Amino acid sequence: MQPDPTTTMIIRCIAADYGGTLTGPAHDEIIGMKPVDELAAVTVRTLHARGLRLVLASNTLPGQDRRPALEAAGIADLFSEVLQSDRLGFAKPAREFYAAVVQAARCAAGQILFVGNNLRHDVAGPLEHGMQAVLIRPHGLATGEELPDGARLVTHFSGLLPLLGEEP
């Protein structure tokens, strides 16, 4: 069931992917992964200050942990839940992963805005499970890609603020 794009966007929770969503392009050897982008961290702080529940929803490799990167950016405590596929035992696009997101969000699926850079995992999957979705693509859609009905496209995580009626 997809949300009706003609209705007002009522969001209580942001479920954010990690890689390509909150990160910059460079790998950080100290934390062992791409670090959180500075502007994305500012946006996380703004969303949290506005009272939105924040959930990290990331596919991870065995033994991989996104928490050190969140801690290095000073935003780890702003996330109510950190859902990592390796620890959950299932990954996007599994139905169980999206059910875990809804449970962690503590609100109706239609009040969750899932944000990520993967068209299937972070947009189509959440839409199929009743959530709203935003695709992050710095250079827009790739040739042959189509944005599903009800989804939105931004070039950076900070692009969420105007969508939600916030100042950047």
N, C-alpha and C positions, 0 to 999 in steps of 0.2 A: 504494500500500500504506500503510494507516494503522497507526500504532503501537497496541498493545493498551493501553487505558486502565486495565486491571486490574493491570498489572505495575508494579513500583516504578519511579519516575521516575529514570533514570540519565542525568545530563546532564554532558557534557564541554565543550560550547560553547553560548554564548548568541549567537544571530544577532538583532540588534536593528534594527528600522526606525528612522528618525530622526523625521520630523515626526509629532507627536501621540503619539509613543512616548517619546522622550527629552526632548521640548521642553515649554515652557510655552506659554501662549496669546499672549504679546506678541511683536511683531516688533522686532528690534534693528537699527537703521539701520547701526551700525558693522560688524557682521558680515554684514549683508544677508539675514538670515533669523531665524527664531525661535531663541532661545538654548536651550541645554540647561538643563532644570529642575534646580535645586539638589539636590533630594532624589533625582532620577534620577542625578545625578553621584555622590552618596554611594553609591547602590546599585551603580553601575558599579564604583566603587572596592572595595566589599565583595565583589562577585562576582569581581573580578580577584584580590583578596587570598586568596580561597578556591581559587584555582588554575584557575578556569574560563577557557577561551579565549573572547575576545570578538571578534565580527565585526560591523561595521556593514554593513547590507544595505539600501540606500536607492535608490529611484527618484529621479533628479535631472533637472533641466532642462539643456539645453545650457549649458555654462560654469559651472554651479552646483557648488560644492565644499563638502562638509560639514565638512572638516577645520578651517577657522577657528573654527567654533562649538565643536568638540571641544577645540581648543587653548584657546579662551577659558575653557572650563569646567575646564581642567587635566586632561582625561582622554584626550587624543589618543593618548598613548603606551600607554594601556592596551588599545587595540584592536589585535589582531594583524593584522587586515586591514580595509580600508575599501573596500567594494564599492559603486560608484556607477554607476547604469545608463548615464548619459551616456558615461562612460569605457569601460564594458564593451561598449557597442553593443547591448545588449538589456536589457529591464526586466521587473520582476515584472508579470504572472504567467508570463513565458516560461520554458519548461523549462530553457533555458540559464542563466537567472539562478539558479535553485535548484541546478543542478549546480555553478555557481561557488561558491555558499554551502557546499555539501558539501566541495568541494575546499579552500576556505579554512579550514574547520573542522578539517580533518585528523583526522576521526573518522567513525564510521558515522553515516548520516543519522538513525537512531533515537536517537542521543545528542546531537542538536542540538535546542535549544529556540528556536524562531523566535518573536519577540515583536514585535507591532505593533498598529496601530489599524485596519487595513483587513481586513475579514472575508475578502475574496477573495484579496488579495495576500499577506497576512501570516499567515493561518490556513488557509484551504482549500488554497491552493497548496502551502505547506510540508507539510501533512498528506498531500496527494496524492503527494508526493515522499519520503515515509517519515520526515519529521521530526515532532517534537512541536511544539505551538503554543499560544501564549497570546495572547488578544485583550485589548487595553487599551481600556477604555471607562469614563470617569469616571462616566457616568450609566447604565451598563448597556447592554443590547442595545436597538436601535431597534425600533419596532413592525414586526412581520413578519420580523425577523431570527431565525435559529436558530443556535445554536452547534453546529458539527459534532461528531459523536462523537469523543472523545479530546482535544478542545480544552478549554482552561480560560479563565476570564474573571477579570480583575483590574481595579481602578479606576485604578491607577497603576503605573508601572514598579517602584516599591518593593514592590509586591505579589508580586513574584517571590520575594523572600526567604523568606516563610513557605511558599510552594510547594516550595521547595528545602530546607526544613528549617533555614533560617537565621533568626537574630534580625534584626529590622528595624534 
